[in-house]
């Protein structure tokens, strides 16, 4: 599972970007912070809009395919290996 951050609001450009779950956890520190706090910390990389909406994304692939292919690249987005 991973998060998807979308550029929203009247001035939003509609750009959306995946956020790896580990990066999200690092953003949120102890995990006590909420997605709402993460939203307030983010800014659109395209237009600079600060109205960011976060949606939790789930891996909809069948379990055997997930095992075969490993985690989706989206789950590691934003974290250099
Ligand atoms: Zn934008």
PDB file of the backbone (N, CA, C, O) and the ligand in Angstrom, with CONECT records:
HET     ZN  A 101       1
ATOM      1  N   UNK A   1       0.832  -1.190   0.000  1.00  0.00           N
ATOM      2  CA  UNK A   1       0.000   0.000   0.000  1.00  0.00           C
ATOM      3  C   UNK A   1       0.869   1.242   0.000  1.00  0.00           C
ATOM      4  O   UNK A   1       1.992   1.230   0.504  1.00  0.00           O
ATOM      5  N   UNK A   2       0.348   2.293  -0.559  1.00  0.00           N
ATOM      6  CA  UNK A   2       1.097   3.532  -0.613  1.00  0.00           C
ATOM      7  C   UNK A   2       0.119   4.690  -0.619  1.00  0.00           C
ATOM      8  O   UNK A   2      -1.096   4.496  -0.638  1.00  0.00           O
ATOM      9  N   UNK A   3       0.661   5.890  -0.603  1.00  0.00           N
ATOM     10  CA  UNK A   3      -0.196   7.064  -0.602  1.00  0.00           C
ATOM     11  C   UNK A   3      -0.084   7.774  -1.938  1.00  0.00           C
ATOM     12  O   UNK A   3       0.958   7.739  -2.592  1.00  0.00           O
ATOM     13  N   UNK A   4      -1.151   8.404  -2.324  1.00  0.00           N
ATOM     14  CA  UNK A   4      -1.129   9.211  -3.519  1.00  0.00           C
ATOM     15  C   UNK A   4      -1.486  10.638  -3.123  1.00  0.00           C
ATOM     16  O   UNK A   4      -2.536  10.895  -2.534  1.00  0.00           O
ATOM     17  N   UNK A   5      -0.581  11.565  -3.463  1.00  0.00           N
ATOM     18  CA  UNK A   5      -0.823  12.963  -3.139  1.00  0.00           C
ATOM     19  C   UNK A   5      -1.290  13.684  -4.391  1.00  0.00           C
ATOM     20  O   UNK A   5      -0.623  13.654  -5.425  1.00  0.00           O
ATOM     21  N   UNK A   6      -2.431  14.327  -4.288  1.00  0.00           N
ATOM     22  CA  UNK A   6      -2.987  15.015  -5.447  1.00  0.00           C
ATOM     23  C   UNK A   6      -3.063  16.509  -5.212  1.00  0.00           C
ATOM     24  O   UNK A   6      -3.375  16.962  -4.111  1.00  0.00           O
ATOM     25  N   UNK A   7      -2.773  17.270  -6.257  1.00  0.00           N
ATOM     26  CA  UNK A   7      -2.854  18.722  -6.215  1.00  0.00           C
ATOM     27  C   UNK A   7      -4.321  19.117  -6.381  1.00  0.00           C
ATOM     28  O   UNK A   7      -4.933  18.852  -7.415  1.00  0.00           O
ATOM     29  N   UNK A   8      -4.874  19.753  -5.351  1.00  0.00           N
ATOM     30  CA  UNK A   8      -6.304  20.041  -5.363  1.00  0.00           C
ATOM     31  C   UNK A   8      -6.566  21.527  -5.174  1.00  0.00           C
ATOM     32  O   UNK A   8      -5.648  22.347  -5.168  1.00  0.00           O
ATOM     33  N   UNK A   9      -7.815  21.840  -5.024  1.00  0.00           N
ATOM     34  CA  UNK A   9      -8.197  23.227  -4.789  1.00  0.00           C
ATOM     35  C   UNK A   9      -8.414  23.990  -6.081  1.00  0.00           C
ATOM     36  O   UNK A   9      -8.151  23.488  -7.174  1.00  0.00           O
ATOM     37  N   UNK A  10      -8.901  25.222  -5.931  1.00  0.00           N
ATOM     38  CA  UNK A  10      -9.246  26.037  -7.095  1.00  0.00           C
ATOM     39  C   UNK A  10      -8.056  26.259  -8.010  1.00  0.00           C
ATOM     40  O   UNK A  10      -8.193  26.270  -9.234  1.00  0.00           O
ATOM     41  N   UNK A  11      -6.881  26.436  -7.404  1.00  0.00           N
ATOM     42  CA  UNK A  11      -5.703  26.726  -8.214  1.00  0.00           C
ATOM     43  C   UNK A  11      -4.908  25.470  -8.529  1.00  0.00           C
ATOM     44  O   UNK A  11      -3.855  25.541  -9.162  1.00  0.00           O
ATOM     45  N   UNK A  12      -5.405  24.325  -8.092  1.00  0.00           N
ATOM     46  CA  UNK A  12      -4.666  23.088  -8.278  1.00  0.00           C
ATOM     47  C   UNK A  12      -4.564  22.697  -9.740  1.00  0.00           C
ATOM     48  O   UNK A  12      -5.451  23.003 -10.537  1.00  0.00           O
ATOM     49  N   UNK A  13      -3.486  22.024 -10.086  1.00  0.00           N
ATOM     50  CA  UNK A  13      -3.278  21.633 -11.480  1.00  0.00           C
ATOM     51  C   UNK A  13      -3.682  20.183 -11.702  1.00  0.00           C
ATOM     52  O   UNK A  13      -3.636  19.698 -12.833  1.00  0.00           O
ATOM     53  N   UNK A  14      -4.082  19.476 -10.632  1.00  0.00           N
ATOM     54  CA  UNK A  14      -4.514  18.099 -10.797  1.00  0.00           C
ATOM     55  C   UNK A  14      -3.378  17.090 -10.806  1.00  0.00           C
ATOM     56  O   UNK A  14      -3.607  15.887 -10.924  1.00  0.00           O
ATOM     57  N   UNK A  15      -2.146  17.586 -10.680  1.00  0.00           N
ATOM     58  CA  UNK A  15      -0.984  16.697 -10.651  1.00  0.00           C
ATOM     59  C   UNK A  15      -1.081  15.760  -9.444  1.00  0.00           C
ATOM     60  O   UNK A  15      -1.471  16.185  -8.356  1.00  0.00           O
ATOM     61  N   UNK A  16      -0.731  14.503  -9.635  1.00  0.00           N
ATOM     62  CA  UNK A  16      -0.683  13.611  -8.482  1.00  0.00           C
ATOM     63  C   UNK A  16       0.596  12.795  -8.515  1.00  0.00           C
ATOM     64  O   UNK A  16       1.108  12.460  -9.583  1.00  0.00           O
ATOM     65  N   UNK A  17       1.100  12.483  -7.342  1.00  0.00           N
ATOM     66  CA  UNK A  17       2.356  11.759  -7.249  1.00  0.00           C
ATOM     67  C   UNK A  17       2.255  10.705  -6.161  1.00  0.00           C
ATOM     68  O   UNK A  17       1.642  10.944  -5.121  1.00  0.00           O
ATOM     69  N   UNK A  18       2.854   9.536  -6.389  1.00  0.00           N
ATOM     70  CA  UNK A  18       2.853   8.518  -5.346  1.00  0.00           C
ATOM     71  C   UNK A  18       3.838   8.887  -4.236  1.00  0.00           C
ATOM     72  O   UNK A  18       4.878   9.495  -4.491  1.00  0.00           O
ATOM     73  N   UNK A  19       3.503   8.518  -3.026  1.00  0.00           N
ATOM     74  CA  UNK A  19       4.415   8.681  -1.888  1.00  0.00           C
ATOM     75  C   UNK A  19       4.618   7.318  -1.268  1.00  0.00           C
ATOM     76  O   UNK A  19       3.660   6.690  -0.818  1.00  0.00           O
ATOM     77  N   UNK A  20       5.840   6.859  -1.241  1.00  0.00           N
ATOM     78  CA  UNK A  20       6.125   5.569  -0.626  1.00  0.00           C
ATOM     79  C   UNK A  20       5.719   5.586   0.835  1.00  0.00           C
ATOM     80  O   UNK A  20       5.822   6.610   1.510  1.00  0.00           O
ATOM     81  N   UNK A  21       5.260   4.448   1.312  1.00  0.00           N
ATOM     82  CA  UNK A  21       4.741   4.381   2.674  1.00  0.00           C
ATOM     83  C   UNK A  21       5.849   4.655   3.688  1.00  0.00           C
ATOM     84  O   UNK A  21       5.590   5.236   4.742  1.00  0.00           O
ATOM     85  N   UNK A  22       7.066   4.248   3.384  1.00  0.00           N
ATOM     86  CA  UNK A  22       8.160   4.496   4.331  1.00  0.00           C
ATOM     87  C   UNK A  22       8.476   5.980   4.418  1.00  0.00           C
ATOM     88  O   UNK A  22       8.776   6.506   5.490  1.00  0.00           O
ATOM     89  N   UNK A  23       8.404   6.650   3.262  1.00  0.00           N
ATOM     90  CA  UNK A  23       8.639   8.089   3.257  1.00  0.00           C
ATOM     91  C   UNK A  23       7.538   8.792   4.046  1.00  0.00           C
ATOM     92  O   UNK A  23       7.797   9.736   4.792  1.00  0.00           O
ATOM     93  N   UNK A  24       6.317   8.321   3.868  1.00  0.00           N
ATOM     94  CA  UNK A  24       5.194   8.914   4.589  1.00  0.00           C
ATOM     95  C   UNK A  24       5.383   8.762   6.091  1.00  0.00           C
ATOM     96  O   UNK A  24       5.111   9.683   6.861  1.00  0.00           O
ATOM     97  N   UNK A  25       5.851   7.592   6.492  1.00  0.00           N
ATOM     98  CA  UNK A  25       6.063   7.338   7.917  1.00  0.00           C
ATOM     99  C   UNK A  25       7.179   8.235   8.446  1.00  0.00           C
ATOM    100  O   UNK A  25       7.111   8.732   9.570  1.00  0.00           O
ATOM    101  N   UNK A  26       8.215   8.434   7.615  1.00  0.00           N
ATOM    102  CA  UNK A  26       9.305   9.311   8.035  1.00  0.00           C
ATOM    103  C   UNK A  26       8.786  10.745   8.184  1.00  0.00           C
ATOM    104  O   UNK A  26       9.137  11.448   9.131  1.00  0.00           O
ATOM    105  N   UNK A  27       7.957  11.156   7.250  1.00  0.00           N
ATOM    106  CA  UNK A  27       7.336  12.478   7.318  1.00  0.00           C
ATOM    107  C   UNK A  27       6.550  12.621   8.617  1.00  0.00           C
ATOM    108  O   UNK A  27       6.586  13.657   9.280  1.00  0.00           O
ATOM    109  N   UNK A  28       5.857  11.576   8.949  1.00  0.00           N
ATOM    110  CA  UNK A  28       4.931  11.652  10.071  1.00  0.00           C
ATOM    111  C   UNK A  28       5.602  11.296  11.387  1.00  0.00           C
ATOM    112  O   UNK A  28       4.944  11.209  12.424  1.00  0.00           O
ATOM    113  N   UNK A  29       6.917  11.091  11.343  1.00  0.00           N
ATOM    114  CA  UNK A  29       7.659  10.829  12.566  1.00  0.00           C
ATOM    115  C   UNK A  29       7.206   9.562  13.252  1.00  0.00           C
ATOM    116  O   UNK A  29       7.314   8.470  12.694  1.00  0.00           O
ATOM    117  N   UNK A  30       6.714   9.701  14.423  1.00  0.00           N
ATOM    118  CA  UNK A  30       6.352   8.551  15.247  1.00  0.00           C
ATOM    119  C   UNK A  30       5.143   7.804  14.700  1.00  0.00           C
ATOM    120  O   UNK A  30       4.847   6.692  15.136  1.00  0.00           O
ATOM    121  N   UNK A  31       4.458   8.403  13.765  1.00  0.00           N
ATOM    122  CA  UNK A  31       3.225   7.789  13.299  1.00  0.00           C
ATOM    123  C   UNK A  31       2.027   8.407  14.013  1.00  0.00           C
ATOM    124  O   UNK A  31       0.876   8.082  13.720  1.00  0.00           O
ATOM    125  N   UNK A  32       2.319   9.304  14.955  1.00  0.00           N
ATOM    126  CA  UNK A  32       1.235   9.959  15.690  1.00  0.00           C
ATOM    127  C   UNK A  32       0.571  11.022  14.827  1.00  0.00           C
ATOM    128  O   UNK A  32      -0.593  11.368  15.033  1.00  0.00           O
ATOM    129  N   UNK A  33       1.323  11.538  13.856  1.00  0.00           N
ATOM    130  CA  UNK A  33       0.762  12.559  12.980  1.00  0.00           C
ATOM    131  C   UNK A  33      -0.259  11.928  12.035  1.00  0.00           C
ATOM    132  O   UNK A  33      -0.221  10.729  11.763  1.00  0.00           O
ATOM    133  N   UNK A  34      -1.137  12.735  11.562  1.00  0.00           N
ATOM    134  CA  UNK A  34      -2.191  12.231  10.687  1.00  0.00           C
ATOM    135  C   UNK A  34      -1.885  12.567   9.233  1.00  0.00           C
ATOM    136  O   UNK A  34      -0.988  13.357   8.938  1.00  0.00           O
ATOM    137  N   UNK A  35      -2.635  11.963   8.346  1.00  0.00           N
ATOM    138  CA  UNK A  35      -2.485  12.275   6.927  1.00  0.00           C
ATOM    139  C   UNK A  35      -2.744  13.753   6.684  1.00  0.00           C
ATOM    140  O   UNK A  35      -2.158  14.351   5.782  1.00  0.00           O
ATOM    141  N   UNK A  36      -3.621  14.340   7.487  1.00  0.00           N
ATOM    142  CA  UNK A  36      -3.919  15.766   7.349  1.00  0.00           C
ATOM    143  C   UNK A  36      -2.687  16.622   7.593  1.00  0.00           C
ATOM    144  O   UNK A  36      -2.477  17.627   6.914  1.00  0.00           O
ATOM    145  N   UNK A  37      -1.875  16.221   8.563  1.00  0.00           N
ATOM    146  CA  UNK A  37      -0.649  16.972   8.832  1.00  0.00           C
ATOM    147  C   UNK A  37       0.344  16.806   7.710  1.00  0.00           C
ATOM    148  O   UNK A  37       1.069  17.738   7.361  1.00  0.00           O
ATOM    149  N   UNK A  38       0.376  15.601   7.140  1.00  0.00           N
ATOM    150  CA  UNK A  38       1.250  15.364   5.997  1.00  0.00           C
ATOM    151  C   UNK A  38       0.822  16.240   4.820  1.00  0.00           C
ATOM    152  O   UNK A  38       1.657  16.815   4.121  1.00  0.00           O
ATOM    153  N   UNK A  39      -0.475  16.329   4.616  1.00  0.00           N
ATOM    154  CA  UNK A  39      -0.996  17.159   3.531  1.00  0.00           C
ATOM    155  C   UNK A  39      -0.520  18.598   3.670  1.00  0.00           C
ATOM    156  O   UNK A  39      -0.176  19.247   2.682  1.00  0.00           O
ATOM    157  N   UNK A  40      -0.504  19.088   4.900  1.00  0.00           N
ATOM    158  CA  UNK A  40      -0.118  20.489   5.108  1.00  0.00           C
ATOM    159  C   UNK A  40       1.373  20.710   4.889  1.00  0.00           C
ATOM    160  O   UNK A  40       1.808  21.837   4.649  1.00  0.00           O
ATOM    161  N   UNK A  41       2.143  19.655   4.970  1.00  0.00           N
ATOM    162  CA  UNK A  41       3.588  19.807   4.782  1.00  0.00           C
ATOM    163  C   UNK A  41       3.991  19.733   3.317  1.00  0.00           C
ATOM    164  O   UNK A  41       5.089  20.148   2.945  1.00  0.00           O
ATOM    165  N   UNK A  42       3.110  19.209   2.498  1.00  0.00           N
ATOM    166  CA  UNK A  42       3.468  18.976   1.110  1.00  0.00           C
ATOM    167  C   UNK A  42       3.112  20.157   0.217  1.00  0.00           C
ATOM    168  O   UNK A  42       2.250  20.975   0.540  1.00  0.00           O
ATOM    169  N   UNK A  43       3.791  20.216  -0.890  1.00  0.00           N
ATOM    170  CA  UNK A  43       3.524  21.253  -1.876  1.00  0.00           C
ATOM    171  C   UNK A  43       3.657  20.623  -3.251  1.00  0.00           C
ATOM    172  O   UNK A  43       4.511  19.762  -3.463  1.00  0.00           O
ATOM    173  N   UNK A  44       2.817  21.048  -4.186  1.00  0.00           N
ATOM    174  CA  UNK A  44       2.862  20.491  -5.529  1.00  0.00           C
ATOM    175  C   UNK A  44       4.194  20.848  -6.189  1.00  0.00           C
ATOM    176  O   UNK A  44       4.629  22.000  -6.153  1.00  0.00           O
ATOM    177  N   UNK A  45       4.834  19.844  -6.792  1.00  0.00           N
ATOM    178  CA  UNK A  45       6.134  20.082  -7.413  1.00  0.00           C
ATOM    179  C   UNK A  45       5.992  20.790  -8.756  1.00  0.00           C
ATOM    180  O   UNK A  45       6.970  21.311  -9.292  1.00  0.00           O
ATOM    181  N   UNK A  46       4.788  20.810  -9.293  1.00  0.00           N
ATOM    182  CA  UNK A  46       4.594  21.448 -10.602  1.00  0.00           C
ATOM    183  C   UNK A  46       4.174  22.909 -10.476  1.00  0.00           C
ATOM    184  O   UNK A  46       4.761  23.785 -11.111  1.00  0.00           O
ATOM    185  N   UNK A  47       3.153  23.169  -9.651  1.00  0.00           N
ATOM    186  CA  UNK A  47       2.609  24.521  -9.614  1.00  0.00           C
ATOM    187  C   UNK A  47       2.815  25.200  -8.261  1.00  0.00           C
ATOM    188  O   UNK A  47       2.518  26.387  -8.121  1.00  0.00           O
ATOM    189  N   UNK A  48       3.314  24.478  -7.274  1.00  0.00           N
ATOM    190  CA  UNK A  48       3.575  25.096  -5.981  1.00  0.00           C
ATOM    191  C   UNK A  48       2.350  25.246  -5.092  1.00  0.00           C
ATOM    192  O   UNK A  48       2.433  25.817  -4.005  1.00  0.00           O
ATOM    193  N   UNK A  49       1.226  24.740  -5.549  1.00  0.00           N
ATOM    194  CA  UNK A  49      -0.001  24.782  -4.762  1.00  0.00           C
ATOM    195  C   UNK A  49       0.179  23.992  -3.466  1.00  0.00           C
ATOM    196  O   UNK A  49       0.819  22.940  -3.457  1.00  0.00           O
ATOM    197  N   UNK A  50      -0.385  24.501  -2.385  1.00  0.00           N
ATOM    198  CA  UNK A  50      -0.231  23.817  -1.110  1.00  0.00           C
ATOM    199  C   UNK A  50      -1.485  23.047  -0.709  1.00  0.00           C
ATOM    200  O   UNK A  50      -1.524  22.452   0.368  1.00  0.00           O
ATOM    201  N   UNK A  51      -2.493  23.052  -1.546  1.00  0.00           N
ATOM    202  CA  UNK A  51      -3.696  22.282  -1.229  1.00  0.00           C
ATOM    203  C   UNK A  51      -3.534  20.868  -1.758  1.00  0.00           C
ATOM    204  O   UNK A  51      -3.900  20.556  -2.891  1.00  0.00           O
ATOM    205  N   UNK A  52      -2.978  20.031  -0.911  1.00  0.00           N
ATOM    206  CA  UNK A  52      -2.678  18.669  -1.316  1.00  0.00           C
ATOM    207  C   UNK A  52      -3.632  17.712  -0.618  1.00  0.00           C
ATOM    208  O   UNK A  52      -3.846  17.800   0.591  1.00  0.00           O
ATOM    209  N   UNK A  53      -4.192  16.815  -1.381  1.00  0.00           N
ATOM    210  CA  UNK A  53      -5.063  15.793  -0.803  1.00  0.00           C
ATOM    211  C   UNK A  53      -4.388  14.440  -0.886  1.00  0.00           C
ATOM    212  O   UNK A  53      -3.813  14.083  -1.915  1.00  0.00           O
ATOM    213  N   UNK A  54      -4.459  13.691   0.195  1.00  0.00           N
ATOM    214  CA  UNK A  54      -3.788  12.404   0.232  1.00  0.00           C
ATOM    215  C   UNK A  54      -4.800  11.267   0.241  1.00  0.00           C
ATOM    216  O   UNK A  54      -5.761  11.261   1.009  1.00  0.00           O
ATOM    217  N   UNK A  55      -4.551  10.318  -0.628  1.00  0.00           N
ATOM    218  CA  UNK A  55      -5.431   9.156  -0.719  1.00  0.00           C
ATOM    219  C   UNK A  55      -4.598   7.906  -0.505  1.00  0.00           C
ATOM    220  O   UNK A  55      -3.519   7.753  -1.078  1.00  0.00           O
ATOM    221  N   UNK A  56      -5.114   7.020   0.326  1.00  0.00           N
ATOM    222  CA  UNK A  56      -4.433   5.756   0.560  1.00  0.00           C
ATOM    223  C   UNK A  56      -4.709   4.819  -0.605  1.00  0.00           C
ATOM    224  O   UNK A  56      -5.864   4.578  -0.957  1.00  0.00           O
ATOM    225  N   UNK A  57      -3.656   4.299  -1.196  1.00  0.00           N
ATOM    226  CA  UNK A  57      -3.804   3.391  -2.330  1.00  0.00           C
ATOM    227  C   UNK A  57      -3.479   1.970  -1.898  1.00  0.00           C
ATOM    228  O   UNK A  57      -2.516   1.728  -1.170  1.00  0.00           O
ATOM    229  N   UNK A  58      -4.294   1.044  -2.355  1.00  0.00           N
ATOM    230  CA  UNK A  58      -4.045  -0.355  -2.013  1.00  0.00           C
ATOM    231  C   UNK A  58      -3.655  -1.129  -3.262  1.00  0.00           C
ATOM    232  O   UNK A  58      -4.158  -0.878  -4.356  1.00  0.00           O
ATOM    233  N   UNK A  59      -2.756  -2.064  -3.072  1.00  0.00           N
ATOM    234  CA  UNK A  59      -2.329  -2.920  -4.171  1.00  0.00           C
ATOM    235  C   UNK A  59      -3.445  -3.902  -4.490  1.00  0.00           C
ATOM    236  O   UNK A  59      -3.761  -4.782  -3.690  1.00  0.00           O
ATOM    237  N   UNK A  60      -4.039  -3.743  -5.672  1.00  0.00           N
ATOM    238  CA  UNK A  60      -5.215  -4.542  -6.018  1.00  0.00           C
ATOM    239  C   UNK A  60      -4.852  -5.832  -6.748  1.00  0.00           C
ATOM    240  O   UNK A  60      -5.734  -6.583  -7.161  1.00  0.00           O
ATOM    241  N   UNK A  61      -3.557  -6.087  -6.905  1.00  0.00           N
ATOM    242  CA  UNK A  61      -3.163  -7.304  -7.624  1.00  0.00           C
ATOM    243  C   UNK A  61      -3.442  -8.543  -6.781  1.00  0.00           C
ATOM    244  O   UNK A  61      -3.478  -8.464  -5.553  1.00  0.00           O
ATOM    245  N   UNK A  62      -3.640  -9.685  -7.435  1.00  0.00           N
ATOM    246  CA  UNK A  62      -3.813 -10.926  -6.670  1.00  0.00           C
ATOM    247  C   UNK A  62      -2.554 -11.237  -5.864  1.00  0.00           C
ATOM    248  O   UNK A  62      -1.450 -10.897  -6.292  1.00  0.00           O
ATOM    249  N   UNK A  63      -2.706 -11.880  -4.699  1.00  0.00           N
ATOM    250  CA  UNK A  63      -1.562 -12.146  -3.809  1.00  0.00           C
ATOM    251  C   UNK A  63      -0.418 -12.875  -4.498  1.00  0.00           C
ATOM    252  O   UNK A  63       0.748 -12.568  -4.249  1.00  0.00           O
ATOM    253  N   UNK A  64      -0.737 -13.842  -5.365  1.00  0.00           N
ATOM    254  CA  UNK A  64       0.348 -14.616  -6.001  1.00  0.00           C
ATOM    255  C   UNK A  64       1.178 -13.729  -6.928  1.00  0.00           C
ATOM    256  O   UNK A  64       2.385 -13.925  -7.076  1.00  0.00           O
ATOM    257  N   UNK A  65       0.522 -12.758  -7.546  1.00  0.00           N
ATOM    258  CA  UNK A  65       1.240 -11.845  -8.434  1.00  0.00           C
ATOM    259  C   UNK A  65       2.103 -10.894  -7.609  1.00  0.00           C
ATOM    260  O   UNK A  65       3.219 -10.558  -8.007  1.00  0.00           O
ATOM    261  N   UNK A  66       1.589 -10.465  -6.467  1.00  0.00           N
ATOM    262  CA  UNK A  66       2.361  -9.587  -5.587  1.00  0.00           C
ATOM    263  C   UNK A  66       3.610 -10.298  -5.099  1.00  0.00           C
ATOM    264  O   UNK A  66       4.679  -9.698  -4.986  1.00  0.00           O
ATOM    265  N   UNK A  67       3.462 -11.595  -4.809  1.00  0.00           N
ATOM    266  CA  UNK A  67       4.590 -12.357  -4.323  1.00  0.00           C
ATOM    267  C   UNK A  67       5.638 -12.535  -5.413  1.00  0.00           C
ATOM    268  O   UNK A  67       6.841 -12.491  -5.157  1.00  0.00           O
ATOM    269  N   UNK A  68       5.160 -12.734  -6.612  1.00  0.00           N
ATOM    270  CA  UNK A  68       6.033 -12.974  -7.758  1.00  0.00           C
ATOM    271  C   UNK A  68       6.792 -11.715  -8.163  1.00  0.00           C
ATOM    272  O   UNK A  68       7.992 -11.757  -8.433  1.00  0.00           O
ATOM    273  N   UNK A  69       6.075 -10.603  -8.202  1.00  0.00           N
ATOM    274  CA  UNK A  69       6.682  -9.363  -8.705  1.00  0.00           C
ATOM    275  C   UNK A  69       7.237  -8.474  -7.608  1.00  0.00           C
ATOM    276  O   UNK A  69       7.991  -7.543  -7.889  1.00  0.00           O
ATOM    277  N   UNK A  70       6.878  -8.747  -6.365  1.00  0.00           N
ATOM    278  CA  UNK A  70       7.323  -7.909  -5.267  1.00  0.00           C
ATOM    279  C   UNK A  70       6.457  -6.678  -5.149  1.00  0.00           C
ATOM    280  O   UNK A  70       5.499  -6.499  -5.901  1.00  0.00           O
ATOM    281  N   UNK A  71       6.812  -5.814  -4.176  1.00  0.00           N
ATOM    282  CA  UNK A  71       6.006  -4.613  -3.955  1.00  0.00           C
ATOM    283  C   UNK A  71       6.011  -3.715  -5.181  1.00  0.00           C
ATOM    284  O   UNK A  71       7.003  -3.654  -5.907  1.00  0.00           O
ATOM    285  N   UNK A  72       4.912  -3.025  -5.409  1.00  0.00           N
ATOM    286  CA  UNK A  72       4.864  -2.080  -6.512  1.00  0.00           C
ATOM    287  C   UNK A  72       5.892  -0.988  -6.306  1.00  0.00           C
ATOM    288  O   UNK A  72       6.174  -0.596  -5.173  1.00  0.00           O
ATOM    289  N   UNK A  73       6.459  -0.490  -7.409  1.00  0.00           N
ATOM    290  CA  UNK A  73       7.456   0.592  -7.298  1.00  0.00           C
ATOM    291  C   UNK A  73       6.894   1.799  -6.558  1.00  0.00           C
ATOM    292  O   UNK A  73       7.638   2.533  -5.908  1.00  0.00           O
ATOM    293  N   UNK A  74       5.584   2.005  -6.653  1.00  0.00           N
ATOM    294  CA  UNK A  74       4.950   3.132  -5.985  1.00  0.00           C
ATOM    295  C   UNK A  74       5.170   3.115  -4.481  1.00  0.00           C
ATOM    296  O   UNK A  74       5.247   4.167  -3.845  1.00  0.00           O
ATOM    297  N   UNK A  75       5.272   1.910  -3.911  1.00  0.00           N
ATOM    298  CA  UNK A  75       5.422   1.822  -2.467  1.00  0.00           C
ATOM    299  C   UNK A  75       6.778   2.346  -2.014  1.00  0.00           C
ATOM    300  O   UNK A  75       6.975   2.638  -0.834  1.00  0.00           O
ATOM    301  N   UNK A  76       7.713   2.464  -2.956  1.00  0.00           N
ATOM    302  CA  UNK A  76       9.047   2.973  -2.609  1.00  0.00           C
ATOM    303  C   UNK A  76       9.286   4.366  -3.185  1.00  0.00           C
ATOM    304  O   UNK A  76      10.404   4.879  -3.127  1.00  0.00           O
ATOM    305  N   UNK A  77       8.252   4.973  -3.733  1.00  0.00           N
ATOM    306  CA  UNK A  77       8.424   6.265  -4.372  1.00  0.00           C
ATOM    307  C   UNK A  77       8.996   7.287  -3.406  1.00  0.00           C
ATOM    308  O   UNK A  77       8.591   7.358  -2.245  1.00  0.00           O
ATOM    309  N   UNK A  78       9.939   8.074  -3.895  1.00  0.00           N
ATOM    310  CA  UNK A  78      10.488   9.158  -3.074  1.00  0.00           C
ATOM    311  C   UNK A  78      11.641   8.749  -2.202  1.00  0.00           C
ATOM    312  O   UNK A  78      12.248   9.597  -1.548  1.00  0.00           O
ATOM    313  N   UNK A  79      11.968   7.456  -2.170  1.00  0.00           N
ATOM    314  CA  UNK A  79      13.080   7.000  -1.345  1.00  0.00           C
ATOM    315  C   UNK A  79      14.166   6.389  -2.217  1.00  0.00           C
ATOM    316  O   UNK A  79      13.956   5.338  -2.823  1.00  0.00           O
ATOM    317  N   UNK A  80      15.300   7.021  -2.286  1.00  0.00           N
ATOM    318  CA  UNK A  80      16.402   6.421  -3.057  1.00  0.00           C
ATOM    319  C   UNK A  80      16.927   5.176  -2.340  1.00  0.00           C
ATOM    320  O   UNK A  80      17.077   5.190  -1.118  1.00  0.00           O
ATOM    321  N   UNK A  81      17.205   4.114  -3.074  1.00  0.00           N
ATOM    322  CA  UNK A  81      17.697   2.892  -2.434  1.00  0.00           C
ATOM    323  C   UNK A  81      19.200   2.925  -2.266  1.00  0.00           C
ATOM    324  O   UNK A  81      19.783   1.974  -1.743  1.00  0.00           O
TER     325      UNK A  81
HETATM  326 ZN    ZN A 101      -0.177  21.480  -8.876  1.00  0.00          ZN
END
